[in-house]
Amino acid sequence: MTEEKINLLGLDRAALEKLFAKIGQQKYRAAQFMKSLYHHYQSDFNEHTTFSKDLRAEMLKFSTLEVPEVVSEKKSKDGTIKWLMAMHEGNAIETVYIPEKNRGTLCISSQIGCSLNCSFCATGAQGFNRHLTTAEIIGQVWVAAKILGQSTKNRRITNVVLMGMGEPLANYPRVLPALKLMLDDFGFGLASRRVTVSTSGMVPYIYQLNEDIDVSLAVSLHAPEDLLRNKLVPLNKKYNIQTLLKACQDFIEGKRKAKITFEYTLIKGVNDHPDHARALVKLLAKVPCKINLIPFNPFEGNSYQRSLPESIEKFQNICEKSRIVTTVRKTRGDDINAACGQLAGEFLDRTRRSNSIKLKVS
């Protein structure tokens, strides 16, 4: 049986240094390799001319460079781009680029599907297939950066958010090396505050993330009290709001000017009443934070409706009066199903989920 080759796209600098040491090479080879791969987008070993032919031949024996394949690209009238990228086994995931005047945000996926079954999310309604590998996670950034003409002097991608398909912290062992590559100067060289991990509230991994790497944290809250959040985010039954907020406070403790972003999807008649807004600001009064209000994006098979504009405005005004910075996320890319909560992808549902599913959190 032939041993499977290592995809070098999935190794951070420390792992690459160990690999080169194993074959008798100096540690600096890792930095050389990363610059060729992440700064010059050289995905063919023959392009790595800083290495001798003998070294390239040696590496080809045990390693490979595989990047995700773009199978479709859709461009929205507002400039948003959605790529469907092929994974192995006939699966595919979605990656979205959102250009703005002074920034360009790339929204990437961490899983094929999602197991958390949040009631307002199209991805969760599709079920869970598998975790993405580190190479598949960082490969989305690599492919998008290459297509967009990213360079150290032309940073089309200024921010990366793990808010696409999947719960990033449920795939922590593979997400962490990808985050390191995003921040590494020999990788994509992004500032830590410009890389954001979004979670539905996997509390133990929030603590672990805080120990391992300096990035920003966004929390999908969506309700100010447990009974309602249990319905919207079933994970709340395992880690309730108070447990989650304690983890958030610990995450930013000692970090100057650091704030948690709380995401709150506004659903008509469900969580958008002024009383919900007042309860929310009371709940978050002692947590340095900002609130990102997200108008619900409808999708087929779901009965929820987007909150009315006047309800959204009233909700925002109540939050802002409490001196919490509160923004309403612009609906971007909804004409190509690239808006928040619409990333469903195309994949095989290995769990054979029905409409009624018991929550399983590993």
SVG drawing of the C-alpha trace seen along z (x, -y; Angstrom):
<svg xmlns="http://www.w3.org/2000/svg" viewBox="-44 -57 65 59">
<polyline fill="none" stroke="black" stroke-width="0.4" points="0.0,0.0 1.4,-3.4 1.8,-5.9 -0.3,-9.0 1.7,-12.1 1.7,-15.1 0.0,-18.2 2.4,-21.0 -0.3,-23.6 -1.6,-22.3 1.6,-22.9 2.4,-26.0 6.0,-27.3 6.9,-25.2 5.6,-22.0 7.5,-22.8 10.7,-23.4 10.4,-20.0 9.8,-18.4 12.8,-20.0 15.0,-19.0 13.8,-15.4 15.2,-15.3 18.5,-17.0 17.7,-20.5 18.2,-23.8 15.2,-25.5 15.4,-28.5 14.1,-26.3 10.6,-26.6 10.6,-30.4 11.9,-30.1 9.2,-27.6 6.5,-29.7 7.5,-32.9 7.3,-31.0 4.0,-29.5 2.2,-32.3 3.8,-35.4 4.3,-34.2 1.6,-31.5 3.9,-28.9 2.0,-25.6 4.2,-23.6 7.5,-22.2 9.3,-23.0 8.6,-26.7 10.5,-26.6 13.9,-27.4 15.4,-28.5 15.6,-24.7 18.0,-22.5 16.6,-19.9 17.7,-17.1 15.8,-18.7 12.7,-19.2 12.9,-15.6 13.3,-14.4 10.2,-16.4 8.1,-15.0 8.6,-11.5 6.7,-12.3 4.8,-15.5 2.4,-17.3 0.9,-20.8 -2.8,-20.6 -5.0,-23.7 -8.8,-23.8 -10.3,-23.8 -12.8,-26.6 -15.8,-25.0 -17.9,-28.2 -17.6,-31.9 -20.6,-34.2 -20.4,-38.0 -23.0,-40.0 -24.2,-43.4 -22.7,-44.9 -19.2,-43.5 -19.4,-40.5 -17.8,-37.3 -18.8,-33.8 -16.6,-30.8 -17.7,-27.2 -14.6,-25.2 -14.4,-21.4 -13.2,-19.2 -12.5,-15.5 -15.3,-12.9 -17.5,-15.1 -18.0,-17.7 -17.8,-21.5 -17.7,-24.5 -18.4,-28.2 -16.0,-31.1 -17.1,-34.7 -15.2,-37.9 -16.8,-41.2 -15.1,-44.4 -15.6,-47.7 -14.0,-51.1 -11.2,-50.7 -11.1,-46.9 -11.7,-43.6 -13.1,-40.8 -12.8,-37.1 -15.4,-34.8 -14.1,-31.2 -15.5,-27.9 -14.2,-25.4 -16.4,-22.4 -18.5,-20.8 -21.9,-21.5 -22.5,-22.0 -23.7,-19.9 -25.0,-22.6 -28.4,-23.0 -29.0,-26.7 -32.6,-27.2 -32.0,-30.3 -29.0,-29.0 -29.2,-27.4 -25.9,-25.6 -27.1,-23.9 -30.3,-22.8 -28.2,-20.9 -26.5,-18.7 -22.8,-17.8 -20.4,-15.9 -16.9,-16.3 -14.2,-18.7 -12.1,-20.5 -8.4,-19.9 -5.9,-22.7 -4.9,-22.7 -8.6,-23.1 -9.1,-26.0 -6.0,-28.0 -6.4,-26.9 -9.5,-29.1 -7.4,-32.1 -4.7,-31.1 -7.0,-30.6 -8.9,-33.9 -5.7,-35.9 -4.3,-34.5 -7.5,-35.3 -7.7,-38.8 -4.0,-39.5 -3.1,-39.8 0.5,-40.9 2.4,-42.5 1.9,-45.9 -1.7,-45.2 -3.7,-43.8 -7.1,-43.1 -7.8,-40.8 -7.3,-42.8 -9.5,-40.8 -10.4,-37.1 -13.4,-35.9 -14.2,-32.3 -17.9,-32.8 -18.7,-30.6 -19.9,-27.0 -19.3,-25.2 -18.4,-25.9 -14.6,-26.7 -14.0,-25.7 -15.5,-22.3 -12.7,-21.8 -10.0,-23.4 -7.0,-21.1 -7.2,-22.0 -8.3,-25.6 -5.4,-26.6 -2.5,-25.9 -4.5,-27.8 -4.8,-30.8 -1.1,-30.7 -0.5,-30.8 -2.8,-33.8 -0.8,-35.8 2.7,-34.6 4.8,-37.2 5.9,-34.4 2.3,-33.4 -0.4,-36.1 0.9,-38.5 -2.4,-39.7 -2.7,-41.6 -4.2,-39.6 -7.1,-42.0 -8.0,-41.4 -8.5,-37.7 -11.8,-36.8 -13.0,-33.4 -16.8,-33.2 -18.3,-30.7 -21.8,-29.7 -20.3,-29.3 -18.0,-26.3 -16.7,-27.5 -13.8,-25.1 -12.3,-26.0 -12.7,-29.7 -10.3,-29.3 -8.0,-27.1 -8.0,-29.7 -7.0,-32.4 -4.0,-30.4 -2.8,-29.4 -3.1,-32.5 -4.0,-36.2 -7.0,-36.7 -10.3,-38.4 -13.5,-36.7 -17.0,-37.0 -19.9,-35.2 -23.2,-34.2 -25.5,-35.3 -28.9,-36.0 -30.9,-36.1 -30.6,-37.8 -31.9,-34.9 -31.5,-31.1 -35.0,-29.9 -35.0,-31.7 -31.4,-31.0 -32.0,-27.3 -34.5,-27.4 -32.2,-29.4 -28.8,-28.0 -29.2,-24.5 -25.6,-24.5 -26.8,-26.9 -28.3,-23.8 -24.7,-22.7 -23.0,-26.1 -25.6,-28.6 -25.3,-32.4 -23.7,-33.1 -21.0,-30.5 -20.4,-31.9 -20.1,-35.5 -17.6,-34.5 -15.5,-32.9 -15.8,-36.1 -14.7,-38.3 -11.7,-36.0 -10.8,-36.1 -10.3,-39.9 -9.0,-40.4 -5.7,-42.2 -6.0,-43.0 -5.9,-46.7 -8.9,-48.0 -10.0,-44.4 -13.7,-43.9 -15.9,-40.9 -18.2,-41.2 -21.6,-39.8 -23.6,-38.8 -27.4,-39.1 -29.6,-37.9 -32.9,-39.8 -35.9,-37.6 -39.3,-39.1 -41.5,-38.5 -38.9,-36.2 -36.1,-38.2 -36.5,-41.8 -38.8,-43.4 -37.6,-46.5 -37.7,-44.4 -35.2,-42.0 -32.9,-45.0 -33.2,-46.3 -32.4,-42.8 -29.5,-42.5 -27.8,-45.8 -28.4,-44.9 -26.8,-41.4 -23.7,-42.9 -23.2,-45.9 -20.0,-44.6 -18.5,-43.0 -16.3,-45.3 -18.0,-44.6 -19.7,-45.8 -23.0,-44.4 -23.4,-43.5 -27.1,-43.3 -27.7,-41.0 -31.1,-41.1 -32.2,-37.5 -31.6,-36.2 -34.5,-33.9 -33.8,-30.6 -36.0,-27.9 -37.7,-25.6 -37.4,-28.1 -40.4,-30.0 -38.5,-32.8 -38.8,-36.3 -36.5,-39.3 -37.3,-42.0 -38.9,-45.1 -36.6,-48.1 -38.3,-50.1 -37.9,-47.3 -34.2,-47.0 -33.7,-50.8 -35.5,-50.8 -33.4,-47.9 -30.2,-49.6 -31.2,-52.9 -31.9,-51.2 -28.4,-49.5 -26.6,-52.7 -28.2,-54.6 -26.5,-52.3 -23.2,-53.4 -22.5,-50.0 -21.2,-50.5 -24.0,-48.8 -23.9,-48.3 -26.3,-46.8 -24.6,-44.5 -25.3,-45.5 -26.9,-42.7 -24.3,-41.8 -24.4,-39.2 -27.9,-38.0 -28.7,-37.9 -26.1,-35.1 -27.0,-33.4 -23.7,-34.7 -25.2,-36.6 -24.9,-35.6 -26.7,-32.4 -27.1,-31.4 -23.9,-29.4 -25.3,-26.0 -22.8,-24.6 -23.2,-21.3 -22.2,-18.2 -23.2,-14.7 -25.0,-14.6 -23.3,-11.7 -25.5,-12.1 -28.8,-11.4 -30.4,-14.2 -34.1,-14.6 -36.0,-17.7 -35.8,-16.7 -32.2,-16.1 -30.7,-15.4 -27.8,-17.8 -24.4,-16.1 -21.4,-18.1 -18.0,-16.4"/>
</svg>
